[in-house]
Amino acid sequence: MGAMRERNRDSHAPVTKLAAVITDGLTNSRLDIYELDTMRRLERREGWIRTSRSIASGDGRLWFDIPDAVEHFLEQLRDFARVRDVSVVVPVARGATCALLDAEEALLPREIADAAGAARRGGVISYFNATGAHTDTIFDGMASPRERYRDYGLPPNFTGCTIPGRTVVFLANAYPDTVQRARAFIFGPEIMARQICAGGPSCGYTGLEMTYLMCHTGLWKDGRWSRLARAIDGFVMERTGMRLVGGLMPAAPGSSSDVFARVGKGVEAAYGLDANTEVLKGGHDSALADLPVMAACRQALGEREFVHFQAGSWGMARRIGGEPARVLPGGGFTRNVMLQGDLRGDPVLTASAPTGIEFRYYLGDDPAGEGSLRRELELDDQAARAYERSTLESVLSRREVFVTPGVVAGTGPYPRSVSRIYGMEKLRGDRGGELAYIALNLETAII
């Protein structure tokens, strides 16, 4: 608390209120503090960025360490000289993060034993657990990959797009007794918000908000719960006797800007935040990333379209403004093109690429656990070879395969030119090499 007493400000000067944004990401988590009147971000300090990690429990399941991250950033706020000027805290979470709550509004389970047998904070189950073949079979019976593509704009060959629906199916099927003890099924921002308000008055079960619900889940469409959500609800009811829609989850979502709760006296005593500091419902990191930048663009462009690029484990390019996106006909959606939601609840066309995941892999850093790249990208043995340094170096050193530039047909100085790949036959039968070559060209195009 010593840092709090070091403030040196003219007592008559106006106080600039601050917003603390705590973001949980797959690769890194961070604390950002903004001046509310100008939306200027304060310079980040040591400790305001933290590597995210997964916990492997003794039963083989993976868990996210989100509670540890929130605790870390609350401690950083405690040591921040202007902590009393923070009037609002905004939780922002990576996609596909969810947990169960028990009757006392605590994470279920409250503790887990890691692989070494040590007790760890529990509750936030990793979505990697919900991408097994058995869960896939159950989920595909509710809505086939083609139906999910057609009805919800979800890439048919990317199972990660349908979590957290898959997670609750996995839990209801594999751990029905745990679900029966639960009183709520909540998403990442609410997990964080509850910890920030720990020890305060009961928050109830009202933290659901729009951006996370529309985070390529397929659970919400045209302002209501989707047929897929109703099918999941029926499965959970059959397996556990518990309702999902209007039971473990609220009947309708709120807004990211809604006040979830105030931090309360316990957090004030432990971390120095004013007890009346508001904690918002927050939301999904794609929708809330770089809000000051997006707000400035909207102010300048009105309803005209612009593209917002978000860096991270998954790099996202989102089409903002204009008419709300709808499901594209034909082959419009691929593994990396999908629909997400914005602050207004409108669908947003989004393209993604695993830029940060690849970068982390090339550095030899795997904080999410052994094989996280393969799990994230759903790679088989041959495809995984494309990401090995030796494969990339081999393709580059051959200097036998090259591409002629591609241009828009009928334009430029060579209107009849067609892009061609020369020498690709030299890589035939080497799928890892072929994919590595394609990946190298895509990286070059992006750069």
N, C-alpha and C positions, 0 to 999 in steps of 0.2 A: 504493500500500500504506500510505500515511501514515494514512489514515482508520482502518485496523485498529489502529494503535498508540495511538489516542486513547481507548481504552476505559478507563473509570474505575469499577471494580466491586470491592466487598469480596471478596477472594480466598476468603473462607470462605462467602460467600453461595451458595445453590444456583443452578446455571445452568439457565435455561429454554431448552430446545431449541426450534429453529425449523424450520418447513417453508417452503421457497420454491416457489411455484407459478408457473410460466411458462406463460402462456396466449397462444396464437396465434389471433387472430380475423381475420375478413375485413376489418373496418374498423379495429380497433385491436388491438394486442398489449399485454400488461401483465405486470408482476411484482407478485405479492402475497406477503407474508410473514406467517405465522401462528405464534402460540405453540402448541406441541403440547399442552400440558397444559390450556389453556383454549379453544383454537381461536379466540382473539381475533386479529383481523387488525391488524397494525401500520399506522399511518398511512402512506399512500402518499407517496412523495417525488418530487421533480422527476426526470424521466427514467424513471419506472416505468411510464409509459404511452407507447406509440409508435404512430404511424400505420402501418398495414400498406400495402404497395404491391406492385404487379405489375411485372414486367420484360418488356418486349417484345423478343424476340431478332430478329436480322436475318432469320431465315427466316419470321417472322410468328407464331411461337408465343409464348404467354404463360407466364411462370413466376412462382411466388410467391417472395417474398424472406424466407422463413422462416429460412434460415441467417444472414442479416443481423440479424434480430430476436433470435435466440438469442445471437449474439455481443454485441449491445447489452446484453442483460440480464445476461449473465455479467460484463460490464464494470461494470454497476451493482452487482452483488454484490461485486465486488472493492473497490469504494469504500464498501461498507456496513460500519460499525464492528463489527457483530456477525456478520460473515460466518463466523467459526469456530464459531458456535453453530448454524449451519444443519446439521442432521443428515440431511435428506431433501429431494430436489428432485422435483417432480411436473410432468411435461410434459402440457399440455392443449392440444388442437388443434381448430381449426375442422373441420367435416365435409368429406368428399370430397377430402382431401389425400393424395397418395401419391407414391412415387418408386421408382426402380430403384436397386439397389446393385450394384457391380462385385465382382470376386473379392477385392479388398482391403477390402471393406466400406465403400467410399466412394460418394458419390452419383454416379449415371451420367446425364448427363455431369457431370464435376467442375466445369467452367467453361462459361459461355455468353458469347456476344458480344451486348451489347445493341444497340439500334437505332443508337446512335452509334458502335458498334464497340469499346466499352470492355469489358474482361473482367469478368465478374461470377460470383459463386458460382452454380453450376447445380444441376440435378437435380430440383427440386421443380416438376413441371409443373402448370400451372393446369388445372383441370377444364373451363375454357371451351373448350379445344382439343378436348374429347371430345364436344361436343354438336352436331356437324355432321350434315348429312342422311345422308351415307354411313355414318357410325358408327351413326346411328339405325336405318338399314335393316338392318344386320348384327345389331344388338342386338335389334331387334323380331323377327327371325327366330328368336332363341333363346327369347324369351318375349314374347308380345304385350303391349301396355299393359294389356289386359283381364286377361290371365293374371297379370301382375305385381300388379295390383290384387287379384285374387281370392286369390292364393296367398301374397302377402307384405305386403299392406296398403300398397302403394305407389301414390300418386296416378297415375292413368293418363295425365294430361296435364302431367306435370312431369318432364322428363328428368333434372333435377338430383338426383332421388331415387335414381338407379341408378348413381351414381358412388361408388366408384372402379372398379366393374366395367367401365363404359364406357371408362375411361382405359386399362386394360390391353388392351381390345379395339382401341382406337384405336392404341396403340403397336404391338401385334402386327401390325396391318394396314398401318400407314403406315411403321413403323420396325422391321421384323422383325430386322434386323441388330443394332440396339441391344438388343433383348430377348434375342437369342442371347448377347450378351456379359454379360448380367446374371446374378447369382446369387441375387437376392431382390427381391421386390416388397413394399414396406413402406408403412405408413400414417403420418399426421401425427405422432402421439405418439412413435413410434419414430424418425422423422427427427430430432426435437428431442432425444430421449434420447441418441442416438448422438453428436450434436455436444457435448452436455454431458459425455460420457465420452470425448471424443476423446483419443487418445494412451494410453489405458489398455489393459488386456488385451482380446483379442478377445471381442466380445459374441455371436458366432455370429449366427444368424438366428432369434431366439426372441422378438421384441418384440411379436408379435401379441397383442391382448387383446380382450375380449368387447364392450365398449361401442362401440368403433369399428367392429368387424365388423358389429354390429347397427344401425349408424347408417343406417337406411333404404337399405341396399345390396341387399337381396334375396339376399345370399350365404349367409346362415346361417338355418336354421329348425329348430325342435324339437331343438336340441342337435346338429345336424350340418350339414355343407355341403349347400346346397340344390341342386335340379335346375338352377337357373340358374347356380350356381357351377360345376357339372359341365359345363354347356354351354359356358361361357366357357373352362374348362380345355381342353375338346376343341378349341375354335377356336385357342387359343394354341398347343396342341400341333401342330395342322395347319399353322399359319403359320410356326412357329419351331422346332419340335422340342423345346420346353421345356414341362415340366409346371408348372401353376400351383398346384393343390392338392397339398400334400405335396412340392412342388418349390420354386418361387419363393416360396411361402407355406407356413408350418408346417402340419402335419396337423391341429392343433387350437389354439384360442386359449387364452391364459392369462387372468389377472385383472388389473384395474387396479392392485391393491395389490401385485402381485408385484414383487420387486426385479429390475430389468433389469440393473444393474451398479453399480459404485462409480466415483466420478469419476476416480480415479487420480492419480498424481504429477504428470503434465503439467498438468492443470487446477488442481491445488493450487498449483503454482509460478506459473501465469499469472494465476489469479483469486482465490487465497486460500482457496477451499473446502478443507476437510479431505479428504484423499485417501480416507478411509473413508466420506464422505458417500454415502448410498444414493440412486440415481436409480430411481424406480419406472417401471413401464410406462406409467402415466398413462392417458389416454383421451380420449373425445369431450367437447367442451365442454358439450353439453346434459346429459349424464349427470353430469358433475363440477362443474357450476356451482353455487355457493352450498352446497357440501357441509355446512358447519357449520349452516346454516339447515335443510337437509333432515334432518340428523341430529337436531337438536332437535325438529323436527316428528315424526319417527318415534318418538323417545323419549316424546313427549307423547301421540301418537295411536295408538301400536302399529301394527296392520295396517289401521287405518281409512284411508280414502282422503283425500287432499288434493291440491290443484292447486298446482304450482310454476310461477311465471312467471319466465322468464329474458329479460333485455334483451340486445340485441345487434343485429348486422346483420339477423338473423332473430330476431324475438321469438318465444319458445317458451312454450307452456302445456302442461305435462306432468301427466298423471294418475298420481300416485304412490300406492302401496299398493293394498290390495284384491286381487281376483283378477287374474292376468296378463291383459293385453288380447289379444284374438283378432281375426281379420279380421272386420269388421262386414258383415252382409248388406246387400243392396240398395245404396243410395247413401251408405253410411256414410263412405266415404273420398272426399275431394275433393282438389283441388290442394294444399290447406293442412292436411289432416288425414292422418296417417300413423302408422306404427309405428316406434319406436326401441327401444333396449335400455337396461336399467339395470345397476347394478353386479353384480346376481345373475344376469344373463343372461336376465331375463324381458322380454317385449315390453311396451312402454309406449305408451299412446295419447297422441299429441302433435299439437297444433294449432300452426301457425306463421303468421307474418305478416311481411312485409319491412319492419318498422318502422324499423330503423336505416338500411337502404338508401335508403328514401324520404327520411328526414330528411337524410341526407348529400346526396342529390340536390337537395333543396330549398335547401340551403345553397350549392349550386354546387360542392361538393367531390366529386371523382371519383378517389380515390387508386388505385383498381384499374385505371384506364385509361379511355380514351375509350369511352363507351357501356356501361360496366359495368352500369348499371341495366337497360338493355335486355337484356343477356346474362343477368343473374341472373333476371329475371322473364319472359324469352322473349317480349318484346313485339314486335308488328308495328308498322308506321308509324302506323296509326290509334290503336292502344292506347297507344303512346308519347306521343301528344299529351295523353292524360289526365293526365300527370305534369308538363306544362308549366305554369309559373306563369300564363301568359296565359289558358290554358284554364280553370284553376281560378277565376281572377279573373272571367272572363266569366260562368261559371255562377253564381257568387255574386252578381254585380252585377245579373243579370237579375231576380232575386226573383220569378220566374214559376213555379218548380217547388218543390213542398213535399210533405212526407210527413205523414200523420196517424199518431199513435202506434199502435204495435202492442202488444197485450197477449195473454196466454195466454187462449185462447178459454174462455168460461164463468167467468171470474174477474173480480174487481175491480168497480168501480162501473158499468162499461159492458161487461157480459159478452158482448154481441153485437157489439161493435165489431170492425172488421176494418181492418188497416193498408192504406192506399191511397196511391198516388203521384198527385198532381194536377199537370197541366201537362207531363207527360213528353213529350207529343206535340210540344212546342215544340223538343225536342232531337232528334227523329227525323231520321235521316240524318247526324247528327253523332256518330259512335261515340265519338270522343274526349271530347265533351261529356257523353255518357251515362255513360261510365265514370268521368269526373271527378266527376259528381254522386253516383254510387254510392260512389266512394272517399271523398268528403267526408262522406257519411252514416256510413260505417263508421268513419272517424276519430272522428266525434262520438260514436258509440256506444261506442268503445273508451275515449275520454276520460271 
